[in-house]
Amino acid sequence: METVLVVGAGQSGFGVATSLRDKGFDGRVVLIGDEPGLPYQRPPLSKGYLAGTAGDAQLRLRPEDFFAEKSIELIPGRVASVDRDGAKVVLEDGSAHEYDHLVLATGAVNRVLPVPGSTLDGVFTLRTKDEADVLRAALESAENVVVVGGGFIGLEFAAHAGRPVTIVEAQDRLMARVATPEVSACFAALHEGAGHTILLGKGVSALRGEGRVTEVELSDGSLLPADLVLVGVGVEPRTLLAEEAGLAVANGVVVDEHLRTSDPKISAVGDCANFPCVQAGTATRLESVQNAVDQARAAAAVITGEPAPYESLPWFWTDQLGAKLQIAGILTGAEKTVVTGDREGGKFSVLSFRDGVLAGVESVNRPPDHIAARRLFAADPAPRFETLEANGFDLKATFASTRG
């Protein structure tokens, strides 16, 4: 019986296992996860779960009986090595598991703040359920909360922390890596309106305290009182298994358009995979639920003999302080933007263009624009600036016009 072994029981690993069954694969499907319990989704950890409005049941991707019904074997444990010659993986407990095809869905780990004091008590990161549990408990008694990093995780935490926090961001605006200045300014105003303090262009030199953090020292020498610090400065792909197995690695596990590694019996998907992204025009590693889900389906299709190049449109979202931001496409390299809608009223979209072609659309509290943008990107090729201009930069009207 053919065996597909999936290392990593997060969104992408779970997706591979279920997609194989959906496609009629009747061999063994083995899912190895290094966290206890059932596979769960991560987005609620910095939102409803942190705020206490979502519990364990809302986190689980599926209930326990689902895995028995689908004949998906769950094995808890951490993989120590991949033996490519023997087509097996060895766990830290010494057990070995053979495979006909191996899928690496190892995800990513939070970056550690490289400053003195980063290991003090009261300094947290947020990626796993265990981290969320500890952080939620610590919030109950915290008085001075500092967030280091103005990206999605840091801002979602601030939005759901239930108290004023200080946000320290080294760049000159929030969400600089993923959003345009127009959207950054909107969310900065939302957080300031909620009572949060935002410090831009400020690095962190040290975290100070005797055993437990009491202060954050900034790059200009100033000190912030802090008894809880959340560090949200990005992630690093988990590639050690792939490196030690001799697979190609460069900002992730390198895969081709079919998500296959340099070993055709091994695929990689999700946050750990560096793939040729047609929308970006270059090798890219994406950290999103959409990418994890779509790559899982694509890898399962390859394994079941239905290979097709992975070309799914990237899209992302975040919910903060009553505002929903949805992004379709890749903004990197865009040189022109157009704002549509009611920017002052907090319901608007930003259209970004690269080389005169629509590259990405950010929609704040305008879900119809997001849906229209995804439809436009699906109707290859993406529209040019002139086409959208002729339609008053109305995404829905432009989509209608492209359909004749």
PAMARBA-719229 format. One record per residue: x, y, z of N, C-alpha, C, O in turn. Coordinates in pm, whole numbers, plus 50000, padded with zeros to 5 digits. Atoms other than C-alpha are relative to their C-alpha. Layout:
XYZXYZXYZXYZ...
REM end
This chain:
500854988050000500005000050000500885012450000501785013750083499224987850011501405033749896499775008850123498655010150171500074991749881502195056750188500465014149970501545016249915499614986050004502205094650189500185004750144499275003750226499654995549866503915108750495500095015249998500815020849916500024985349993503265145150589500635004250132500155000350238499334995149880505625162050834499535014350026499875023549952500574987149967503795190850999498494999249995497924996549889501455001649991500175190751116499275013350011498205014150070500674987150005499365227351064499035000749884498584990549833501014998150105497065242150802500404993049869499574986549806499595005950128499125230650502500134984850009499724977849917499885014449986499945195850634498654993350009498414983149945501375005049991496345189950733499345000349863498644990949824500614998650131495295202550391500454989549901499654984749821499515010750088497515177650209499284986950031498824980049940500635012649959496085148650409498554999349956498134989249899501425000250037492455158150352499815000749849498904994549795500124999050146493005167349986500294986649934499674983249833499745013350054494485133049920498754991350007498414984549910501245007849988491325116850051498915005449908498174997649848501004994150089489145141349858500234995749855499284994749777499665003950137490965130749540499984984949980500354979949874500175014350014490335093949608501244991750026501264979849995498805007749967493805083949725499654989550105499104992950210500415010749909493355050149893501174993450071501024982750131498865005249924496835044650035500015005250142499025010950188499874994849864498085053150383500325014849996501135019449915499704985849981498065089550485500395001850147499584999550236499474998749865500225096650789500395014650024501155020449947499774986049967500305131050952500775000650132500264996550236499144999149882503155137751196500055014450048500455023349973499994986549945502805168051424500785000650130500734991450211499174998949880505155180751693499315007650113499955010750214500774994149890502395197351900498964989850046498454982149965501015009449950500035177652125498605003749952498345015349919501384997350035496375174252040499744999749851500604996149771500445000450139494445177451717500545012149922500825022549981499594988650082495525199651425499055011950019497845010150029500814988149976494335235451472500445011349909501525010849851499694988350083494235268451287500625010950087500285012350205499274989949923496495297251391499395014049999499545021250098500474986050001494725329551282499225004350123499415015750166500744995249883492325330351582500885002550123500445009050217499154998749882495285328951824500255014650035500335018250152499744985849975495925366251781498735008249994498785020549997501274992950010492235374751755499044994850109499214997750227501035004349907489235357351915500504991450114500014992550226499505008749894491205331352107500725008250106500565005750226499304991449905493405357852265499015008150083499205010050203500994991849930490355378852352499044991850084498274997450163500875008649922488555348752499498634997749939497754992050004501295002050066485675348952248499974987349917498914983549866499935012850071486845316852078500774990150087501774993550149499375010349918487745284252252500674989349918500864990849797499305010950066489475251752169499214994449882499784991249778500825005850107486575239151961500075008449873500045003049763499934991250117486805269551733501384999449933501515002749815498665001250057490535263551684500184987449915500874987749814499755012950065490335227251575499585000449853498515005449818500335000750141490455221451203498904989849974498054991749886501055010050006488305190351247499944992850134500954992350205500085007849876487005169651542500744986749987501114982649877499175012149998488795137651643499454989049911500234982249843500545011150077486375113551474500185001949850500104992249775499774997550142487015130251136501214992249949501174986649839498765006450044490525115851120499834984849990500414978449902500285014350009489275080651190499144997049877499374987249807500875002050116486555084150925500775000949869500484993649775499224998150122489085095650666501254991249996502024991849900498815008649991491725070050773501295008149987502205004449913498784992049992494275097050842500654997150134500074999750239499305003849878496825084851095500735012250058501525018649989499334989049930497945111051348501094994450090500834986050177498875004649918501385105451498500635012350066501175020949997499344988949932502615129651766501504997450011501934986150034498565001549987506335135951774500755009449909500195015149816499144991150079509215155651633500934991649913501574982349961499145007450093511065143051325501445004550020501745016450019498584997049979514805140651385500775000449870501725008249856499245000650125515955132051033499174993849889498204986649914500595006050119514935122850681501074991649932502134996649896499095009350066516635092250531499494998349856498614990049830500485000550138516195097750157500334986749933499524981649856499625012750061518075066050058499054988850045498674980349966500895010249947515865044850284498545003749990497674995950030501364995050013512745065650208499244998650132498184992250138500655000449869511895069950575500405012350080501405018850052499644989649904511835095550852500174993450136499514983450167499745005249865513145089451202499625010750101500075022250091500444990649897511495105851502501025000450114501904991950124499074998649887513315117751813499904988350096500864985650169500125011649912511965087351999500604987449938500554976749998499335011250066513825064951753499134992249903499664984049828500875007350091510795052151564500215004849857500495016549833499804997050141511075050651185498704997649924497954988349954501235000950078508295055950932500355001449852500925011549810499655000150142508655047150565498965007849919497825009649960500914992550087507155067050280500264996549854501374992649816499845000050144506535065049910500115014349948500815017149850499854985750029506085102649898499975007450133499155004550221499884992149878507075127450167499635014449970500065020049869500354985950013505555161950213500515007450124500155004050237499514991649891507385187650423499075012150014498995020649926500884988849968504885211450582500405005250137499585006750227499394997349870507175222150862499775014250049500075017350165500374986749954506025258450872501175009150028502205008649960499004989949966508035286051034500035001850151499144997250222499874996649857509225298051374500195015050013500745021449923499864985649977509115332951520501475003950013502274996750073498664994649982512255353551493500165004650145499245010050206499664995449865513935360551826500605013949989501425016549901499434986650000514715396651903501474999050041501764994850153498575002249973518555397251883500615010950087501545017950045499504989849909519145419852183500144993950139499514983750168499925004949862520175414852546498635000450067497865009850049501235000549924517295404352767498844993449928497734993149980501115005750077515255386852499499434987450064498334983150029500505012249935514925355852721499445002650140499144993150213500574996849868513635374153030498554995150009497854994349908501415002949978510345363253183499195012449962499635023749982500854988950042507505384353051500185004049856499495012949806499794997550144508845384252693499404988349924499744976749950500775010550067506575364952457500085001249848500345011949794500335000250142506095354752097498644993149989498144987450085501335005650018502805342851950499924992749866499834998949760500215008150120502535314151704499254987150030498534982049944500635012649964501325283251890498915002150103498835012650167501074999349901498325275952108500595001150141500075008650224499384999249868500595270452410500475014350029500295019350140499554986249981502125304952357498815009350024498885018450107501194991749982498655320152327499414998350139498965008050201500545002649866497535303552650500815007550107500235014050194499144993449902500525316852846499855015249989499805022250090500114985650023500205351352690498675005450052498635016150113501314995649955496485353752762499955000850153499375010150209499974999849854497085345153127500845011750052500485018150150499134989149956499905370453155499335013649983499605022950059500684987250026497705398053013499105004250116498875016150137500954997049894495355395653309500595009150107499885017150168499394991949894497865411553546500995010349947501585017750025499024990750057500025431753305499525014450009498335017149991500344985749991500115469453351500615008049886499985017149833499314992750107502645481353093500364990149889501294982249902499855009650110502395462552763500675006949882500235017549838499274994850116504845468452478499994989449890500284977749915499955008650118504565453352130501185004549915501275016149877498874997150087507785451551929499694994349863499704982149843500345004250135506855450451561498605004249962497635000750030501304994950044504045467451371499454992749881498914999049789500585008150104503035438651146498664994550042498084998950142501335005449971499855417951140499894994650142498954998150214500125006549869500585397551455500025010350112499185009950202499914990149894501655427051669498765008850009498295011950118501164991250000498725448551561498724992550037497864998150105501175007949958496155420651598500024997750150498984998450216499885001449854497465414051947499575012950069498795012550164500364987249940497175451152028498505002449994497905007650088501434997750019493645452051890499154991750095498044995750130500785009049916492535423152111500534998750143500074990250220499405001049868494655429252421499075005150111499245001550227500954995049901491825447552596500545011250087499975013950193499414989149923494035476152718500935007949908501335002949803499054992450082496265503952583501384993550000501854988550103498655005550012499645492052456500875010049925500375019249861499044992150077502775508052314500574991349890501094980449916499535007650116503725496551964501285006549950501305018449915498694995250045507385500151865500304993849864500364981549851499745004850135508145497551493501265006649945501385018949947498724994650048511615501351342499865007849869500625017149844500194992850127510315512651002499165012550023498705015250134500664987049984508615545750932498484999349992497815009649997501455001649999505095531350914499644985750038500484976850032500475013249963503015501851029499794991449875499544996649767500265009750106502655470450814500745003449871500245001149762499274995150117505335484250582500334989049901500464991649782499615011150089506195449850442498834995149915499044989149809501145006250068502645441250334498975009849950498075005949876501064990550033500635473250288500575012949943501755016049963499624987050053500755506550106499945010650110499335008450214500054989349899501285539350294498585004450034498315007950149501384995849974497575547750256499334990850103498644995550193500595009549906496535516150438500715000750136500074999950240499254998649874499305519850697499475011750082499295010650203500494988149930498045554750781498624997650060498335002250170501355003049951494465542250818500074992050130499384995150227499965008549882495405515351068500765006650114500475003850231499354992349894497755538351258498985008850071498995009950194501044991549941494825561951311499034991950086498614996450192500905008649922492615533251428500624996550135499954997250238499365004149875495155521951687500215011950093500045010750215499874988149914495845557151811498655003950058498565008150173501344997049951492105562551838499564990750111498724994350194500325009749896491905531352056500865001950125500744994350221499194997049882494425546352298501404994349997502134995550095498665005650009497555528652175501015010949962500695020349890498904991050036500875546952151500854993349893501254981849909499225005650111502785541751824501315007849989501315020049975498664994150014506535548151807500634994449873500994982649868499475004350129507825546651448501475003849987501935013450050498584997450020511445545551334500834997750124501895003750140499315002749874512475531851672500384985250005499534976549995499535013549977514605500951717500054997150149499945006150232499845004249860514995481052039501444995850022501954987149951498615003049969518485479852191500154989150105501104981350102499905009949892517775458552497498674999150072497865008450070501115001949907515135444352725500634998750138501514990450158499324999249870515995451853086499144994550111497914995150106500685005249884515125435853416500834989450069501754983850009499315010349923516325412153687499134987550001498264986050087500805012250010514885378653584498725002049922498304993249847501244996950069511735395553454500115013849937500715022949995499884987450070511395423453203499285011150076498175009350126500614988249937510735457853350500075012249909499325021749927499834988550089511895481253071500434995449861501064985049845499525001650137512435483052697500865012049966500405023449970499104989150040515455503252589499955001549848500204992049775500094997350143514995519552248501355004449945502285007550019498744996850067517685527551994500475014350028501655017350015499604986349966517635564252095500375001650147500635012750193499624999749860518405554852456498845001850096499025000350217501144998249912514925561452591499524986650053499774976149993500465012249934513275536352824498475000150010497865010350041501445001749984509715523152823499754990250113500344979450114500355010049897508255506653134499244988549935498404990749847500645011750061507155471353050500064988250095501134984650144500005012849929506045440653241499494988849910499434977249951500335010050101504845422852926500435005549865500055016649827499534996150133506545424452586499654989149901500034977649919500255009450109505215407752275500925003449885500945014849837499084998050112507825403352003499364994249875499094982249866500575004450127506365401851653500805005949886500355015149818499084994450100509285407851418500234990149885501314989649826499905009050114508585381151158500354985850039500504982550157499735014249979509335344351115501134995449910501525002349815499005006750082511985321250974499454986349962498904979350047500505013250039511075290450769500784988950068501994990150090499345011449937511825257150934500554990949890499814983449826499375007050112514295241850691501084990150043501714983849958498885008249955516725222250909499914985749949500914980249904500155013750050515295188150814500404999149853501124990049813499694999950143515535196950445501495002049977502094995249893498564997550016519075210650480500804987450032501674983549955499245011949959520325179850666499764988349906500594979349896500285010650096518665157750405500625002949863500504994849771499334996750125520605175450130499105006149894499465006349777500904993650095517635192949969500415014649980501055020550066499684986050027517985227149808499195009050091497985007450106500634990849905517235254950056500495014149972501695016349958499674985950015517135292750004498775008050042497805008749967501184993449943514765313350220498814990649994497734994449949501045010250006512735281650254500494988049921501584988149865499695011950078512725247450095499665003049854498515006049822500204996350141513165253349722499184989349929499514977549933500865009250075510415237849509499785005549860500005017349834500314995750136509445238749141498535004049990497845005150091501394995450018506115249548992498984989650042497804992850057500895010649951504655215949103500224997250148499724987350201499735000949856505915221049462500844988050036500814983250149499075011049975508455193149426501385005650032501835015349971498654995949962511845196649593501004994449900500624988949796498965005750086515165186749438499984984850002500664978649920500265014450000514125151149530498554998249956497655002750026501385001150051511045141549320499054992450091497844993050072500875007149906509755119549603499625008650121498925004050211500264991249887509585149549838499445013249950500015019549861500604987050028507295179949818500125008850124500395003950234500054990749886507165210950037498905010149974498725014749861501154991050014504165233350101499915009450120500465006850227500294990949890503075262950310501125009750030501905013349942499064989649959505205287250507501454996549976502295005549964498605004150015508385266850459500444999449854501634997849828499695002450141508225264950076500315012949926499575022749936499624988950086510025289049841499704995749856500404987149802500515004950128508195285649508500035011049894500095022849929500044990050106508155303149168498615006249990497694999949937501304993349994505305328149213499775007849870500525017049839500244993450128503815338848881499575014550021499875023049937500454986349976502235370049035501165009250035501175020949996498844992049964505535382149179501074999949893501915008849887498985001350104507605370448884501344995550052502364997249985498745004549940510225355649115499714989550106498564987450144500165009749891510825328949378499515007350125500035017950160500694993149891508655337349677499634989950109499344978350081500515007949889507775324150020498895008050065499125019450107501154992849947504315333550148499534993850130499594981750149500525004449871502865331550498498535003850007498195014750054501444997149998499095329450462499224987049998499714976749951500875011650002496225305450510499674996249856499674984449820500325002950141495295308950141501104992049935500834981949869498895007050064498745298250029500144985950055500404976549979499905013349939498815269250276498944990649945499244979249911501105008350048495415256350163500164996649853500024985049814499915002450144495965260649790501214991549964501124983149874498845008450028499465245749793499754985650044500234976349979500335013549956498155215949989499214992749893499494981149862500795006250107495585209049718500874997049879500744986449818499155001950117498175213449445500974988350019501184980449927499095011049973500635189549610499274986749996499794976949943500795012250004497905163549657499694996049856499674984249823500275002950141497075166649287501214993949932501074984749851498775005750057500695159749194500154985550043500454976849961499835013549947500815129149418499004990249938499324978549918501035008850056497585115249270499995000149848499044995349786499865000950145498765119848913499265010549920498965008349803500684989150070497055152648825500805013050015500275023050062499154988349975499975177248824499595012049914499245010649797500234987350069499395213648731500865010550068501035009950190499174989649937501625243948789499215007650106498035010650087500654992549893500835261949112499995014749962501055021049956500134986150042499515296149008498915007450076498435017750029501094993949924496925304649275500315014450038501455017850071499854986049963496355341349345500245001450150499454996250229499814997649856497845351949680498985010150053498725020349989500834990149933495425369049915500134998450152500434987650202499744999249857495585379250280498905008150067498145015150000500964991749929493455394750551500455002150144501274994650197499824997749856493535409650899498785007650051498215015949979501104993149934490825421451141500565007550120501165001550209499494992049889491705450051374499025011350032498685019249944500764988749949489515473351581498805003449910498545015149882501184997950082486425468651365500275002349854499335004549777499644998150141488315472251036500514986949943501344980150004499565012150067488765443650794500805004049876500285010549786499144997650115491685446050552500154987049923500534976749979499835011550088491695422050257500915004149884500715014549821499024997050104494585420950011500004988949897500074977149932499915009650110494585403949671501195003849914501345015449876498844997450083497775400449469501265002750078501285001350201498694997249941501395409849535500355014549975500395019049861499744985750012502255446149606501465003349971501765014649932498574997450014506035442549581500325005749862499885000349760499564994150126507545464949314499005009349936499285014849829500994990950058504395485549254500515014450006501125018550105499494986450005505165521249148498905010549993499195022449994501104990550008501705537049126498814994550077498534982550071501215004149928498585536349347498865009649969499065021449940501224992150015495015548449309499064996150114498824984250138500925002549890492615551949603498575002349952498265012649892501414998750034488895545849548499164998350127499614992250224500885001349885485955548249788500145011450098500635022250063500054989849896485615567550113501154998050098501014991150199498825001749915489065569950264499775005950138500154999850238500244993649871487985594150539499034991850085499134991850208500975008049928485105571150631500474985950030499734978050088499445013249970487345540650651499444988849915499474977249956500495010350093485775522550353500555003349862499955010949786499324996350124488165523650061500884988549952501124978850024499085009850056490435503649833501185007449938501055018749890498804994650063493965509949710500424990449889500694978649914499605007950116494835497549362501475003049973501855014649957498574998350024498565491849306500364994349863499884983749823499635003850136500165489848961501504998149989502295005950042498605002850030503445474548849500154999349848499504991249782499804999550145504655483048497498685002249926498464996749818501254996650065501195496748418498924989550010497864991149949500955010949986499395464548517499584998950146500405000650236500485001649864497205458948823500744988650068500734977350020499215010049929499385440549076499374995850131499534984450174500605003349871497435442249401498895009650035498895021249992501114991649953494275455549562499834997850149499624986550194500285000349857493905463849932498625006150022498355017249976501344995049975490315467750049499765000750150499894990750221500314997949859489415482450387498485001550012497895011149963501455000149979485835473950486499235001249868498165007349863500685000350130484925468950118500124985949939500804984149838499925013650052484475431350067499624998549853500244990449784500305001650144482785435649724501185003449910501374997249806498814996750078485965452349596500994988550002501624985549900499065011349989488045423249723499564988549909500384982649840500515010750086485815398049548500205003549853500624995049775499814995850139485905418249225501474999449960501794995649848498585000550030489695420949247500454985849972501204983349878499615013950021490095383449280499474994849867500134986949800500535004150130487835378448980500805006149885501034999549784499194993650103489855403348778501344992949981501794990749869498725006950010493105385848861499844986049941500764981049875500245013450055491555352248769499765000649849500004990849779500254998450143490595366048426501285004649931501415016249893498684997050055494135364448287499875006149860499085001049781499034993249915495725387948196499355010550090498225014650067500514989649911495305413048478499845013049921500605015649829500264987850077493885446348359501115010350014501825010950115499034989149999496095475648270499385012550063498175013450081500434987449939495915510148426498955007049914497955012049966500904992850090494185524548118498604993950001497605001149992501305006849998491415498448132499225003850125498035006850119500664996249875490645505948495499645014850001498575018650050500274985650006490885543448436498755002749917497935011249952501184998150086488305540648157498714996250071497645000850033501175004249922485945524448409499935007250135499285002550228500034992249877486525550748676500634992850118500304995750233499335008149898488745526048868499004992350085499274988950200501025008249937485555507348958500314985549967500234981449851499575013850023486645471149003498884991449943499104983549852501125008150048483195456048953499655003749856499384994849775500304995850137482545476848640501074995149903500784991049791498925004750086485945467548502499894985349974500124980749862500185014550019485305430748559498864997349902498984988649815501135001750092481955433748383500405003149858499994996349765499594996350135483595451148088500944989849937500934987949815499095010150055486255424248054499284987549955499814979649877500785011750040483525398148018499155002849878498374994349835500714996850122482135416247717498565003550020497855006449924
REM end
